Amino acid sequence: MPQIYNFSAGPAALPQAVMEQAQAEFLNWQGKGISAMEISHRHPWFMAMAEQAERDLRELLAIPSNYKVLFLAGGASFQFAMVPMNLLRGKNTADYINTGIWSQKAINEAKRYCKVNVAASSESSQFNSIPDFNEWQLNPQAAYVHYVANETISGLEFNGIPNTADVPLVSDMSSNILSTSIEVNRFGLIYAGAQKNIGPSGLSILIVREDLLGDVLPFTPSLYNYQIQAENNSMYNTPPTYAWYIAGLVFAWLKKQGGLSVMAERNQRKAAKLYQYIDQSDCYFNTIDPRYRSNMNVTFRMRQAELEPQFIQEAEQAGLFALKGHKLAGGGMRASIYNAMPEEGVDRLIEFMHDFQQAQL
Ligand SMILES: *Cc1c(COP(=O)(O)O)cnc(C)c1O
């Protein structure tokens, strides 16, 4: 079989070394004679693994001790409802920044629970940019300010953290968490679905400041209540145990790579060379404001749009998987190059783009 590079946006490629370890110990986990998939979440062996995963994540992101880390079932979309349920805290309005499809989904869900003030939007520029912080119409009475740190579908990423004074900042970091270090203490809540840059789907990770917990909307289901989940170490019911285990292997792998500063450098280099190739080409182009181009999801189109289906098909035959862009972004191509994508995968893609262009001449 030729070397495959998987550019899927999510569920996405996992580090090869993690997959190999999971395979090697699938039937006999740490010499225990059973699989990590078939052990109770209450068993001391599982608890030890779960605690180690949290310790490693805390170390990677330098999470301060006044933050709880939650490992919850369900994707990031669950948080579109859980955030207002948990964080309105007696207020009836929240600020949202609208930078694309995932922002809009979060906004539409939040509208069921509170008054949403869209404090800034890049809709008028087809979501190709991020509104300047000093133009945001923030409401000092808002319960929180929500933004999507990386719009996975269009490939648009914040390059800094907004300042919201005393209003807690909430960020959906599903597709760029762990790609670089972040100042966790600037946030009230960070949440991320696992299937982009952490592990398998079905798991979400939350990092939430303790003092925000406890004042939930009255009808909030217990399982949706951050405080109840925190008090029960994310084991109020059965958590997605195998996804948690794989996430733990990914955290250990990240530490072994040298941590997030090493990953950030690698991610920066991978994205820069791909954008550089696109920019110098007269065949491919990218429409995102260069200040906010995503290091994780690189979107591109062809000047001859009618060639795009052929590009995607031939790329797949060449072992470059899942390069088709999202239909809500108008199609085209998208290369998702999360932590698990080795630099050779990006080199291989650039080579293919070059060869494809040559073949059209
Ligand atoms: C993928 C994604 C989601 C949705 O994740 P689900 O697990 O499908 O709910 C939300 N926000 C962002 C930024 C994403 O990339």
The ligand as a Gaussian input file, in Angstrom:
#p B3LYP/6-31G(d) Opt

LIG

0 1
 C      -16.143000      20.292000      14.147000
 C      -16.483000      21.542000      14.866000
 C      -17.643000      21.666000      15.656000
 C      -18.690000      20.590000      15.775000
 O      -18.248000      19.412000      16.285000
 P      -19.252000      18.190000      16.491000
 O      -18.415000      17.205000      17.189000
 O      -19.683000      17.726000      15.134000
 O      -20.390000      18.674000      17.290000
 C      -17.843000      22.862000      16.315000
 N      -16.978000      23.881000      16.213000
 C      -15.863000      23.793000      15.462000
 C      -14.931000      24.958000      15.405000
 C      -15.581000      22.628000      14.769000
 O      -14.468000      22.543000      14.015000

